[in-house]
Every structure is written in structure tokens, then in C-alpha cells.
Amino acid sequence: MKRLFSFTLVLLFGLSACACSTATESAPAPAPQNDAVSASPADQTAPQARLDEVINRVEAHAMPGEDWSAALVEMPLYPGGEVWARESSTALVQFLTREGVLRVAPNTIFTLEHPDPQTLKIKLDSGQIWVNIEELQEGETFEVETPNATAAVRGTRFSVRVDKDGRTIVTVVEGLVDVRTDQGSEQAKPKSQVRALPDGTLLEPGKIPYEELIPWGLAGGPNLETIAPVAELSDSLTVEGLVKAGAWSADSSLFNYNIYTPGKESRQAFYNLGQQEFFEPQNLPEKLFDIYYNPASDGMAWVQDGSPSLEICTAANDGSQKTCFGSDRPGFSPNYPRWSPDGQWLLYWLRDSSATVLVISRPDGSQARVLETPGIGQPRRHTWSPDGSQVAYASPSGDTYDSPGEVWVMQADQSGLAKIFEGLQNANTTEPLNWSPDGKWLALPGADGLYLVSPDGAEKRKIPGVGLGGYYALTWSKTPSGWPLLFKYSDPETKTGGAFFIAEENAAAVETIFSAAWGPVYSPDGRLAAFGSIENLGSSEEPNYQSTIYFYSTLPWDLGE
């Protein structure tokens, strides 16, 4: 049985308010030599940690009294050394005298201290750090000290954040946390958090809210890997109803999403992030289905009720230059239009009461051609390859949502048609298949696990770490290769599940606490990530849903590539 370790958080309060510094101000003076925590000469001359990763603008000084300089990988940190991750920056620190790692959040400074040979301490005035410390040897201690808190760790994975109001928020992934102040004590269990107010009041341990879960994208898994480089919350919206994942315009300025309220018609909303206001494009019908933005230029597509059938419409993002097609074919309804990467073509369904075919046409419906789509069922989950040269689709064996099926790939000119995979999970959905940005892999949930399959079917790799179960919300990153790959998984036997990531094509799946109801949905320029949360303020009999959309800025997307 896995052992649960614990640490005690003791909150210390003075008579004055916390005067917390912020890492976005001008560079603070490095800790002088005579201010360093006392240690024996032998301790002072031995490095206690080193920098293993630096992303964007990170500064450091290895020893007290030294000037700040650009942080370098493998830079040692001695007692009194400090690390400063500036805006949209992060660093990973490997401890040398303890088995563990530390991730520093943007706009955060920490100081490494060594008060005695058995104690290693991190001093945090503001910002956030994530720490994974393995079991310590007898007599060893690891502490995190904030202006109003000291966390003595006995082996756990956790986060400590000091917000701008002086509150301390402790989030625990593994282990138990005993939190004490002069107001009392509380214990946080795994996957919960405790908040301590500046006056020492402790809030009861509770579920970790999404606004605390999302930043864990910087610290995924035991190695605290950057799996979603979220930096700072730049905007948020709270609306009544259920909001599902939305879509970005090509210039990353507009975000569209669908709102569903029980008992009412669903509706579309359009938000301009630059102006931080909603707007209503012209020429849109009262009832329409999902919006599909042109990925290459100003433009969008949607499906609306025509007469006598559905029709596909395209327009500029403001709704001007509207044109529609498809309603002139009685009995046939086009649906799910998907833009080619260059924005010059649409790939969509065309179906009647008995059959569905895939069609490629210009955005105005001209130059239409029907694709030959063999398989065991009607074509579903159609998508373009990242370079637009190929088309992939699923062929389900039945009509239910969870019907298994095949995956077929062809050139956009219909040559080279081939079946590359059998046993696709949930083949009869409308979600597009998941193609990596470099075009090398399709991520395909199979009957017994998650697979990476090359577009020609020559390579097929089963991802270790997960097996039979449900896979959904597969999301490639904005790196050139697409790694890390994020997904959610549910185990049919234990009825449990969670969020996972795969760091690269030869890696196993690793569970992470980083999660949201949906997201991340990355903007085309990669500078923003949208996430969503959903809360039922009513009951199961009379639901009253409230959704929040979070927009986070991101770190640079090199991520070691």
C-alpha cells in the first residue's frame, strides 16, 4: 500500500500587514553575505541545488552577495542563492542534497537557505512554487517559508502560493498536510487544498478549484514537467448556462463559443479579447450550429437551416460577404464544414436519409467533388492533415456514439486511399480525428489502449501507462511536433479517471492534476489558452448551470525543442 507522507504548515502572524514584494518590480538587491542563513563553512561551500531548465527570462545568483545574471542550465545554487522567474518565464530546479525538484512560476523569486546540516529551506515572499520531495532520511527536513507560513515537508508533491493579498494557498497532490495557525488547525488530504487568510483564519480543506488546477500545467507529473505553458490569467468570463469548448479566429483576437441553457435554444457568443467586449456579427440567423473559423485569414463557416434542407454559409468574421450553398439539393443536408489549412477549401458531410458522403469544395460551394470513402460504415470524424495534402476519416461499424470503426487516409486528390487502423473507439462521433502538427502521427484510441499511427499505417505504437478505457479531449500542443499530448481517460472497471499527458512519442502516459472541464484550446498564434469550468448552482432535478471561461497567456513554446 502506498504510504501517505505529511507535513505541517505553521502560519506565523505579526501585528502589521504583510509587506510582500512582487517579482514584477525592479530587480531586488541580492541577499548580502551577512544576511544568509547561518550554516557551517562546509555547508556554505557545497551547492544544494542546480538549475535543470530555463524558459524565457530567468535570472539568478548562485551565492549571496552576487549580482543577478541570466540563469543558465546546470548553474549551481548555494545557500543564499536566489532564482527569479520574470513575466512569462519559469525554471526547474533539481535538489542535490534531497531527492526532489522544484518548479518556479512566472513573477516569482525564491531564496535557497540552509539553516543547519539537516534542514533545507525555500523562502518565498510572493508568487508560486511547485515541489516534489521524495521520502526524506531520518532527521532530514525540507521547509517552505512565506511571509506568514512555514511548510515543513516529509515527502510529498504540493504547491505553495502567496497571492497579492497575502493569503497562503497550499495545494496537495500526494500526502497529507497539517496546517496550524493561532486560530486552529486543519488537515488537507491528497487532491485538496487549504487557504490561510492574512489574519490567521483557516478555511476548511476543500476541492481544488479550476483556477488553482490550471496553473499545474507548468508542473505536470512527478518531474514537474511543463505540459501546458500557462503563464498568467489575462481575462475571464462567467456566463449562465453550459459552455463547451470554443474556437479562435485566425488572428487570435476573437473567441466564439456555444451556450446551452436547459429548456432554451442554444446560442452563439462572440468575444473580442483585445477590446474585452462581446460583439454580434451581422447576417447571422437566430439558430445556427457551430462556428468554424478560417485558419488562414478573415473568415468563418457555419451550418444553418435552409429551405428545404440545411446549408453551409461562409462570411467574413464580422458577418459581411455572406454566401450560402447546399439548400438547392432537396433531401441532402451538408454539415460539419472543416477548412483546409490554407483556407481555400471546405471538407464536409453531405447526407440524405440513407447515406453520407464526404465532399471537398471551395468556400462558396463551387468546384465540389465527392470523395470515395470505402469502409464498414458512413464516413465520420473527417479532418485535414496539417499541410492540407491528405484527408482522414473514420468508418464506424454502427450507429451508436460508442461504435468502433476503421480509420482511412487518402491524398486530397483521392489517390493513395488506405485503411490504417481498426478498432477505433467512438468512431461515430463528430469530433475530428487528432493529427499531430508535424503530420507524423494520428493519435487514435483503440479497443485496448491509445495508439500513435503514422498516416500510411506503417507504424503503430501503443502508449504504455494506460489501457482499456475511455479516451477523450485529446489535445496536441503548439510545439512543432505537437508534444506533449494531453488527454483524459476513464477506467471502466474502477469508474475512475483523470487527466494524463505523454511527453514525447516514446514516453508512457503520466497522470497529472492539471485539468479543467474543457481546454486547453490554444489560440492560433499560441499566445493564449482558453479553459472552461462548469458549476451546477441548482439541483439535478432543476439544474442551474454557470460556466466560467479562463484565458491564460502562455510561455514561449520552445519547451526544449
C-alpha positions in Angstrom: 0.0 0.0 0.0 1.3 3.4 -0.9 2.5 5.4 2.1 1.0 8.8 2.8 3.5 11.3 3.9 2.6 14.6 5.7 4.0 18.0 6.5 2.9 20.6 9.0 2.2 24.1 7.9 2.6 26.6 10.7 1.3 30.1 9.9 3.1 32.9 11.8 1.3 36.3 12.1 2.6 39.6 13.3 0.8 42.8 14.2 1.4 44.5 10.9 0.1 43.7 7.5 2.2 41.6 5.1 4.5 43.7 3.1 5.0 41.2 0.3 7.3 42.1 -2.6 6.4 41.3 -6.2 8.7 39.9 -8.8 7.5 42.2 -11.5 9.2 45.2 -9.8 12.8 46.3 -10.5 15.5 43.8 -9.5 15.8 43.4 -5.8 19.2 43.5 -4.2 20.7 40.0 -3.9 20.8 38.7 -0.3 24.1 40.0 1.2 26.6 37.6 2.6 25.9 38.5 6.2 22.2 38.1 5.7 22.4 34.5 4.6 21.0 31.9 7.0 23.8 30.6 9.2 25.4 27.4 8.2 28.7 25.7 8.8 31.5 26.6 6.4 31.3 23.1 4.9 27.6 23.6 4.2 28.2 27.0 2.7 30.7 25.7 0.2 28.6 22.9 -1.1 25.9 23.5 -3.7 22.4 22.5 -2.6 20.7 22.6 -6.0 21.1 23.3 -9.6 19.1 24.7 -12.5 17.9 22.0 -14.9 15.7 24.0 -17.2 15.2 27.7 -18.0 12.4 29.0 -20.1 12.4 32.7 -21.2 13.7 35.4 -18.9 15.0 33.9 -15.7 17.7 35.4 -13.6 19.7 34.0 -10.7 22.7 34.4 -8.4 24.4 31.3 -7.1 25.6 32.7 -3.8 24.5 35.6 -1.5 26.0 39.0 -2.4 26.5 38.2 -6.1 24.7 40.3 -8.8 21.7 39.0 -10.7 22.6 37.5 -14.1 20.9 35.4 -16.7 20.2 31.9 -15.3 22.0 29.1 -17.1 21.2 25.4 -17.2 23.4 23.4 -14.7 24.0 26.6 -12.7 24.6 25.6 -9.1 22.8 27.2 -6.2 24.4 27.6 -2.8 22.8 28.6 0.5 21.6 32.2 0.0 21.3 31.7 -3.8 18.2 33.0 -5.5 16.2 32.4 -8.6 13.9 35.0 -10.2 11.4 33.9 -12.9 10.2 37.0 -14.6 6.9 37.5 -16.5 6.1 34.6 -18.8 9.1 32.6 -17.5 9.8 29.5 -15.5 12.6 27.4 -14.3 13.1 23.9 -12.9 15.5 23.3 -10.0 17.0 19.9 -9.1 17.9 19.5 -5.4 21.3 17.9 -4.8 21.0 17.1 -1.1 17.4 15.8 -1.2 15.6 13.7 -3.8 13.3 16.2 -5.4 12.6 19.0 -7.8 11.1 22.5 -7.7 9.3 24.5 -10.4 9.1 28.2 -10.1 6.1 30.1 -11.5 6.3 33.4 -13.5 6.8 36.5 -11.5 8.3 34.6 -8.6 11.5 34.9 -6.6 12.7 32.3 -4.1 15.8 32.0 -1.9 17.5 28.8 -1.1 18.6 28.6 2.6 20.4 26.0 4.7 19.9 26.8 8.4 21.6 23.6 9.6 23.0 20.4 8.0 19.7 18.6 8.2 17.4 21.3 7.0 16.9 22.7 3.5 14.6 25.7 3.3 12.9 27.7 0.5 12.0 31.3 1.2 9.0 32.5 -0.8 7.8 36.1 -0.4 5.3 36.1 -3.3 4.3 34.1 -6.3 4.1 30.3 -6.5 6.3 27.2 -6.5 5.6 23.6 -7.0 7.7 21.0 -5.2 8.0 17.2 -5.4 10.2 15.9 -2.5 10.6 12.1 -2.1 10.8 10.5 1.3 13.5 12.1 3.4 16.1 10.3 5.5 15.6 10.2 9.3 16.3 13.6 10.8 16.2 15.5 7.4 13.7 18.3 6.9 12.6 20.4 4.0 10.7 23.7 4.6 9.0 26.4 2.6 8.8 29.7 4.4 6.5 32.5 3.3 5.8 35.9 5.0 3.1 34.2 7.1 3.8 30.5 6.7 6.4 27.7 7.2 5.8 24.3 5.5 7.8 21.5 6.9 7.7 18.7 4.4 8.1 14.9 5.0 7.9 13.8 1.4 5.0 14.9 -0.8 4.0 16.7 -4.1 2.4 20.1 -3.4 2.3 23.8 -4.3 2.6 26.9 -2.2 1.3 30.2 -3.5 1.3 33.6 -1.8 -1.2 35.9 -3.6 -1.2 39.6 -3.8 -3.5 39.9 -0.7 -1.1 38.0 1.5 -3.1 34.8 1.6 -1.2 31.5 1.5 -2.7 28.7 -0.6 -1.4 25.1 -0.2 -2.4 22.6 -2.8 -1.6 18.9 -2.3 -1.4 16.2 -4.9 0.1 13.4 -2.8 0.5 13.2 1.0 -1.3 14.8 4.0 -0.9 18.4 5.1 -1.5 19.6 8.7 -2.0 23.3 8.7 -1.7 25.2 12.0 -2.2 28.9 13.0 -3.0 30.6 16.2 -6.6 30.2 15.1 -6.5 26.4 15.0 -5.5 23.6 12.6 -6.8 21.8 9.5 -5.6 18.8 7.5 -5.6 18.7 3.7 -5.8 15.3 2.1 -4.5 14.4 -1.4 -6.1 16.4 -4.2 -7.3 19.1 -1.9 -6.2 22.5 -0.6 -6.1 24.7 2.4 -6.3 28.5 2.4 -5.0 30.7 5.2 -6.2 34.3 5.4 -3.8 37.0 6.4 -5.4 37.2 9.9 -4.7 33.5 10.6 -8.2 32.3 9.8 -8.1 28.8 8.2 -10.7 27.9 5.7 -11.8 24.3 5.8 -10.0 22.0 3.4 -11.8 21.7 0.1 -11.8 20.6 -3.5 -9.1 22.3 -5.6 -10.9 24.9 -7.8 -10.1 25.1 -11.5 -8.2 28.4 -11.2 -5.7 26.5 -9.0 -5.7 23.4 -11.1 -4.9 25.1 -14.4 -1.5 26.5 -13.4 -0.4 22.9 -12.7 0.1 22.8 -16.5 3.6 24.1 -15.6 4.2 21.2 -13.3 2.9 18.0 -14.7 3.6 14.7 -13.2 6.3 13.8 -10.6 9.0 15.5 -12.6 7.0 18.8 -12.7 7.3 19.0 -16.5 5.8 21.9 -18.4 2.9 20.2 -20.2 0.8 23.3 -20.9 2.8 26.5 -20.6 0.2 28.6 -18.9 1.7 31.8 -17.5 -0.9 34.3 -16.2 -4.7 34.7 -16.2 -5.3 37.5 -18.6 -9.1 37.5 -18.7 -12.2 35.5 -17.6 -15.9 35.4 -18.3 -18.7 34.0 -16.2 -22.0 33.2 -18.0 -25.2 31.4 -17.3 -25.6 28.1 -19.0 -23.3 25.3 -20.2 -20.4 26.4 -22.4 -18.5 23.8 -24.4 -15.0 24.4 -25.9 -15.0 27.2 -28.4 -12.9 28.3 -31.4 -10.4 31.1 -32.2 -10.3 33.4 -35.2 -7.1 33.1 -37.4 -5.7 36.3 -35.9 -6.3 35.1 -32.3 -8.4 38.2 -31.5 -11.9 36.6 -31.4 -13.2 33.6 -29.4 -16.5 32.0 -30.2 -18.4 29.6 -28.0 -21.8 27.9 -27.8 -24.1 28.4 -24.7 -26.7 25.8 -23.8 -29.3 26.5 -21.1 -31.8 23.7 -20.3 -35.2 24.5 -21.7 -33.9 27.1 -24.1 -32.3 27.1 -27.5 -28.5 27.1 -27.6 -26.9 30.3 -28.8 -23.5 31.5 -30.0 -21.4 34.2 -28.3 -18.5 36.1 -29.8 -15.9 37.8 -27.6 -13.2 40.2 -28.6 -10.2 39.7 -26.3 -8.4 42.8 -27.4 -11.4 45.1 -26.6 -12.6 42.8 -23.8 -16.2 43.0 -25.1 -18.8 40.9 -26.8 -20.0 41.7 -30.3 -22.6 40.3 -32.7 -21.6 39.6 -36.3 -24.1 40.8 -38.9 -26.2 38.5 -41.1 -26.3 35.6 -38.6 -29.5 33.6 -38.2 -31.1 33.2 -34.8 -30.5 29.5 -34.9 -27.2 28.2 -36.2 -24.8 25.4 -35.3 -21.1 25.6 -34.6 -18.8 28.3 -35.9 -15.7 27.2 -37.9 -13.1 29.9 -38.3 -10.9 30.0 -41.4 -7.5 29.1 -40.0 -5.6 31.2 -42.6 -7.5 34.5 -42.9 -10.5 36.6 -42.0 -13.5 34.2 -42.5 -15.8 31.7 -40.8 -18.3 29.0 -41.8 -21.4 27.6 -40.1 -24.5 25.5 -40.8 -28.0 26.9 -40.7 -31.5 25.8 -41.5 -32.2 26.5 -45.2 -35.2 25.6 -47.3 -35.8 22.8 -47.7 -32.6 21.5 -46.1 -29.5 22.6 -44.2 -27.0 24.8 -45.9 -23.4 25.9 -45.3 -22.7 29.6 -45.1 -19.4 31.5 -45.1 -18.7 35.1 -44.3 -16.0 37.5 -43.0 -15.6 37.5 -39.3 -17.9 40.5 -38.9 -20.6 38.6 -40.9 -20.3 40.6 -44.1 -19.7 39.0 -47.6 -22.1 36.1 -46.6 -22.7 33.4 -49.1 -24.6 30.1 -48.6 -24.9 26.8 -50.6 -26.5 23.4 -50.2 -30.2 24.1 -49.8 -30.7 23.7 -53.6 -30.4 20.0 -53.3 -33.7 18.7 -51.7 -33.2 15.7 -49.4 -29.4 16.4 -49.0 -28.0 18.2 -46.0 -24.4 19.4 -45.7 -22.8 19.6 -42.3 -19.6 19.9 -40.3 -17.6 22.0 -42.7 -13.8 22.0 -42.0 -11.4 24.4 -43.6 -8.3 23.3 -45.3 -5.1 24.7 -43.5 -4.7 27.3 -46.3 -8.3 28.4 -46.1 -9.0 27.7 -49.7 -11.3 24.6 -49.4 -14.0 23.1 -47.2 -14.3 19.4 -46.3 -17.9 18.4 -45.2 -20.6 15.8 -44.9 -23.3 15.6 -47.5 -26.1 13.2 -46.4 -29.6 12.1 -47.1 -31.8 9.7 -45.3 -29.8 6.7 -46.3 -26.2 7.7 -46.9 -23.4 10.1 -46.1 -20.5 11.1 -48.4 -17.6 13.5 -48.0 -17.3 16.5 -50.2 -14.5 18.9 -50.9 -15.5 22.3 -52.4 -14.5 25.9 -52.5 -15.9 28.1 -49.6 -18.7 29.2 -51.9 -19.7 25.6 -52.9 -18.1 25.7 -56.3 -15.7 23.0 -57.7 -17.4 20.4 -55.5 -16.2 16.8 -55.7 -17.4 13.8 -53.9 -14.7 11.7 -52.2 -14.7 7.9 -52.5 -15.0 6.7 -48.8 -15.0 2.9 -48.5 -15.3 1.3 -45.2 -17.7 -0.6 -42.9 -19.9 2.4 -42.4 -20.7 6.0 -43.2 -17.7 8.4 -43.0 -17.3 10.3 -39.8 -14.7 12.4 -37.9 -13.2 13.8 -41.1 -10.2 16.1 -40.9 -7.3 17.5 -43.0 -3.7 16.8 -42.5 -1.7 19.8 -41.1 -0.3 20.6 -44.5 -3.6 20.1 -46.3 -2.3 17.3 -48.6 -4.3 14.5 -47.0 -7.7 13.7 -45.6 -8.5 11.2 -42.8 -11.9 9.9 -41.7 -13.5 7.2 -39.5 -15.8 4.5 -40.7 -18.0 3.2 -37.8 -19.5 -0.2 -37.6 -22.8 1.0 -36.1 -25.0 4.0 -35.4 -24.4 4.5 -31.7 -21.9 7.0 -30.2 -19.5 4.3 -28.9 -19.5 2.2 -32.1 -16.0 1.1 -33.0 -14.7 1.6 -36.5 -11.8 1.9 -39.0 -9.6 4.8 -39.9 -8.9 5.6 -43.6 -6.4 8.1 -45.1 -6.2 9.4 -48.6 -4.5 12.2 -50.6 -6.7 15.2 -51.1 -6.8 14.3 -54.8 -8.2 10.9 -53.7 -5.1 8.9 -54.6 -3.3 6.6 -52.1 -6.5 5.6 -50.3 -5.7 3.2 -47.4 -7.1 1.7 -44.2 -4.6 2.4 -41.5 -6.3 1.3 -38.3 -9.1 -0.9 -37.0 -10.9 -0.9 -33.7 -11.1 2.9 -33.3 -13.0 3.9 -30.2 -16.1 6.1 -30.5 -15.9 6.1 -34.3 -19.4 7.5 -34.7 -18.8 10.9 -33.2 -18.5 14.3 -35.0 -15.2 15.3 -33.4 -12.3 15.4 -35.9 -9.5 12.8 -35.7 -6.4 14.0 -33.9 -3.4 14.7 -36.2 -0.1 15.9 -34.8 1.0 19.4 -36.0 4.1 17.9 -37.8 1.8 15.4 -39.6 3.8 12.4 -38.3 1.1 10.8 -36.2 -2.6 10.3 -35.7 -3.5 9.7 -32.0 -6.2 7.0 -32.1 -8.0 5.5 -29.1 -8.3 1.8 -29.8 -10.2 -1.1 -28.1 -7.3 -1.8 -25.7 -5.5 1.5 -25.4 -4.2 4.7 -27.0 -2.2 4.3 -30.2 0.1 6.5 -32.4 -0.4 5.6 -36.0 1.5 7.0 -39.0 -0.6 8.3 -41.8 0.5 5.5 -44.1 -0.3 2.9 -41.4 3.3 1.6 -41.5 4.0 2.5 -37.8 1.7 1.8 -34.9 2.7 2.3 -31.3 0.6 1.6 -28.3 1.1 4.1 -25.5 2.2 2.4 -22.2 0.7 3.6 -18.9 -3.0 3.3 -19.8 -5.1 0.5 -21.3 -8.7 -0.4 -21.9 -10.9 2.5 -21.2 -12.4 5.7 -22.5 -10.2 8.4 -24.1 -11.4 11.9 -24.9 -10.2 15.5 -25.1 -7.0 14.6 -26.9 -5.1 17.9 -27.4 -1.8 18.3 -29.2 0.5 21.2 -28.1 1.5 24.2 -30.2 5.1 22.9 -30.4 6.2 22.0 -34.0 6.0 18.3 -33.1 2.8 18.6 -31.0 4.3 17.1 -27.9 3.3 16.9 -25.1 -0.1 15.3 -26.0 -2.8 15.8 -23.4 -5.9 13.6 -22.9 -8.4 12.5 -20.4 -9.0 8.8 -19.5 -11.7 6.9 -17.7 -11.3 3.3 -16.3 -14.5 1.2 -16.9 -13.7 -1.2 -14.1 -12.9 1.2 -11.3 -15.2 4.0 -12.6 -12.3 6.4 -12.1 -10.3 8.5 -14.4 -8.3 11.7 -14.8 -6.1 13.9 -16.9 -2.9 12.5 -18.5 -0.1 13.6 -20.7 2.5 12.0 -23.0 5.8 13.9 -23.1 7.0 12.5 -26.4 6.4 9.7 -28.8 8.4 7.0 -26.9 7.1 8.0 -23.4 4.5 6.4 -21.2 1.3 8.2 -20.2 1.6 10.1 -16.9 -1.3 11.3 -14.8 -1.5 14.9 -13.9 -3.7 17.1 -11.6 -3.7 19.8 -14.4 -7.3 19.8 -15.6 -10.5 21.8 -16.5 -14.0 21.0 -17.7 -12.6 21.6 -21.1 -9.4 23.0 -22.6 -6.8 24.0 -23.3 -8.0 25.5 -26.6 -4.9 27.3 -27.9 -5.1 30.4 -30.0 -3.6 30.0 -33.5 -0.6 32.2 -32.5 -0.1 30.1 -29.4 0.0 33.1 -27.1 -3.3 32.3 -25.3 -5.1 29.2 -23.9 -8.8 29.0 -23.1 -10.2 26.8 -20.4 -13.7 26.2 -19.1 -15.3 25.3 -15.8 -19.0 24.3 -15.2 -20.9 24.5 -12.0 -24.5 23.5 -11.2 -25.9 26.0 -8.7 -29.2 24.2 -8.7 -30.1 20.5 -8.4 -30.2 17.5 -10.6 -33.9 17.9 -11.0 -33.7 21.7 -11.6 -30.2 22.5 -12.9 -28.9 26.0 -12.9 -25.6 25.9 -14.7 -22.9 28.6 -14.6 -19.8 28.4 -16.7 -16.5 30.3 -16.5 -14.1 30.8 -19.3 -10.5 31.5 -18.4 -8.0 33.0 -20.8 -4.3 32.4 -19.9 -1.3 33.9 -21.5 1.4 31.3 -22.4 5.1 30.9 -22.1 7.2 30.7 -25.3 6.5 27.4 -27.0 10.1 26.0 -27.4 9.7 23.7 -24.4 13.1 22.2 -25.1 12.6 21.5 -28.8 
